[in-house]
Amino acid sequence: EMPRFPGCEDLSTENEKKVCALRALGDYIEHHPKYNEVNSRLGSEATFMAEFIVRRNGTVENVRLARSVSDNPEIYNAVIDLVKDMPTWTPGKQQGKAVDVQLTIPVRFGPQ
C-alpha cells in the first residue's frame, strides 16, 4: 500500500482514499505560500519533479528535485520548502507493516 497525503482517512474504499488524497495534495501545493512565490518568479509554465521519502511514521524527509527547470537557487529552495512543509502522510505499508517509501511527484507551476 502506497503512502497517502492526509485528509481522506474516513472514506470507505481505497480508490476513494487515493483520489481524495491526490486532490488534497494538489490543493496543498496550490495554496502553499511558496507556490505563489515560485509562480510569480517563473512567469511561465514549469514542472519540477520532487523526490522524497515518506518515513514509516509519515514524515517527509530527504527532499530533492530530480528535475529542475530553473537554475535560480531561490526558486529551487522554494520548491524544496514547499515539499518539506507537507503535513504528516499516512505511511505506506508492506504486509501490514508501515515502511519507508520513496516517492517522486510532479509539482507544476503556471498561469492560474
Secondary structure by P-SEA (a helix, b strand, c coil): cccccccccccccaaaaaaaaaaaaaaaaaacaaaaaaaaaacccbbbbbbbbbccccccccccccccccccaaaaaaaaaaaaacccccbbbcccbbbbbbbbbbbbbccc
